[in-house]
Structures are given as structure tokens and as C-alpha cells.
Amino acid sequence: MNPNDRTPADLLRSALAVDPARPLVTFYDDATGERVELSVATFANWVAKTANLLQDGLSAEPGERVALLLPAHWQTAVWLIACSSVGVIADVGGDAARADHVVAGPDALDAGLACSGERIALSLAPLGRRFPTPPAGYADYAVEVPTQGDRFTPYVPVDPEAPALVVAGAEYTGAEVVERARADAPVLGLTGPGSRLLSALPYDTWEGLGAGLYAPLAAGGSVVLCRHLDRLGEEGLAKRIESERVSATAR
């Protein structure tokens, strides 16, 4: 990858320039049977639309805090890079009452109401379906994001040394996220382009975020992100590792 990349959004731009067609995130939910595969180009398109929603729809500005009350999921990964693209702080599992905006999944809608700013709800249903009825106090992500632009340009250049991520009580700048992701990649078995890591770790720690998004992105590899993997069983896991050409695991 490009050694000049200093934010997670930079990493995605470099990946897009090198090979937009390769897989980046493959998501499984073994509670629903869902499988979604996103190429670099498709993932980047979702990021651009979401960043435009943040910047224009929510009027989010660099330095503001967005509480991400979401599990390990492909849409959470999109929001993490979208936050980096705008320059807002992605506060994973953060206190909604202290956040400028909140993005919540179905299990965190009540907690998210503590935020006095803009609120976005994600159904996390297969195929990115809408809620049957938008939750009270929220805009539905699946309704709002399709109308956003496919290209994104921040109004203010993102400062790599500004706070970018908060997880498990620790705060990281964009540059620190990139540096740590690069250091983690070989430890996780990501040896370079084409490496494919299966992660069943939750997104509520650095270890989960590193394995489930940042390290594969920094290494030029990809992630097979699994939710509810315990329902699959060891035989099913072995078949998935083979079928998805997984080269390393984190669980």
C-alpha cells in the first residue's frame, strides 16, 4: 500500500487505485444466513454516500463526535471509514449523551435517544432493508443513503493528527490508526496483497477493529467478517475457511 497514507480514508483511496475489483469485506451473519461481498469499489461507493450523508445530511463537522452503537457488521465498517473521510470522531459504543450525532442498530435505539443531535438508525437486516416504520426519533439509513452522491470531497481537509477513533476508552488519531493497523497486519497473518483474514471478533475493542477492518485494509488484503460464528460449528467453519480461501483467522 501507499506509504504516504495517513488516515483510514487514505488507505481506502489507495486500495481503490490499485485494484478496485478485488474483494475487501465479505460479511456473514450465521443467525440469518446472510452473506454479502463488497469489492473495494462497492465498499468505496458506500463510504462516499455515507460521508456525504454525514457532511451534508447531518451537517457533521471535523472534530465532532459520532457515537456508533453498532455491532461488527459491513455497514459499521462503512461508517468507520466515512467518519475518517469527513474528519469526525468515530466513538465506537460511545455515550450517546456526549455525542454530537448517533448511529444506532436495532438493539441500541433506546440508548441512542440520549443524543440531542441528529440520529440515524440501521436495521442491519439482510440486503440492507429499511425498517418497516422508521424508529421514533431517527432517520432510516436505508432511506437516506441511496440519494447521496457517489463521490465525496470534504469541505475541510482531514488532519491526520486529529482525534479520529475512540474504542474501549482509548483515543487514536487517524495517523495512529494507520500505524497500528500496519503493525498488526503481519501479526495477524496478513502477509500482503491477497491475504484473507476471517474475523469473528466484536468491534468493541481495538483488536476487533484491527482484525475486522483496519489491518486487512492496510495490508492490501481482505476480511471475512463473521457475526454469530458460534452457530456454525467447527465443521462449518472449516468449510468456510476453505471456500473463502482464508489465510488467517482471528476469533
C-alpha positions, 0 to 999 in steps of 0.5 A, a space after each residue: 500500500 501507499 506509504 504516504 497514507 495517513 488516515 483510514 480514508 487514505 488507505 481506502 483511496 489507495 486500495 481503490 487505485 490499485 485494484 478496485 475489483 478485488 474483494 475487501 469485506 465479505 460479511 456473514 451473519 450465521 443467525 440469518 444466513 446472510 452473506 454479502 461481498 463488497 469489492 473495494 469499489 462497492 465498499 468505496 461507493 458506500 463510504 462516499 454516500 455515507 460521508 456525504 450523508 454525514 457532511 451534508 445530511 447531518 451537517 457533521 463537522 471535523 472534530 465532532 463526535 459520532 457515537 456508533 452503537 453498532 455491532 461488527 457488521 459491513 455497514 459499521 465498517 462503512 461508517 468507520 471509514 466515512 467518519 475518517 473521510 469527513 474528519 469526525 470522531 468515530 466513538 465506537 459504543 460511545 455515550 450517546 449523551 456526549 455525542 454530537 450525532 448517533 448511529 444506532 442498530 436495532 438493539 441500541 435505539 433506546 440508548 441512542 435517544 440520549 443524543 440531542 443531535 441528529 440520529 440515524 438508525 440501521 436495521 442491519 437486516 439482510 440486503 440492507 432493508 429499511 425498517 418497516 416504520 422508521 424508529 421514533 426519533 431517527 432517520 432510516 439509513 436505508 432511506 437516506 443513503 441511496 440519494 447521496 452522491 457517489 463521490 465525496 470531497 470534504 469541505 475541510 481537509 482531514 488532519 491526520 493528527 486529529 482525534 479520529 477513533 475512540 474504542 474501549 476508552 482509548 483515543 487514536 488519531 487517524 495517523 495512529 490508526 494507520 500505524 497500528 493497523 500496519 503493525 498488526 497486519 503481519 501479526 495477524 497473518 496478513 502477509 500482503 496483497 491477497 491475504 484473507 483474514 476471517 474475523 469473528 471478533 466484536 468491534 468493541 475493542 481495538 483488536 476487533 477493529 484491527 482484525 475486522 477492518 483496519 489491518 486487512 485494509 492496510 495490508 492490501 488484503 481482505 476480511 471475512 467478517 463473521 457475526 454469530 460464528 458460534 452457530 456454525 460449528 467447527 465443521 462449518 467453519 472449516 468449510 468456510 475457511 476453505 471456500 473463502 480461501 482464508 489465510 488467517 483467522 482471528 476469533 
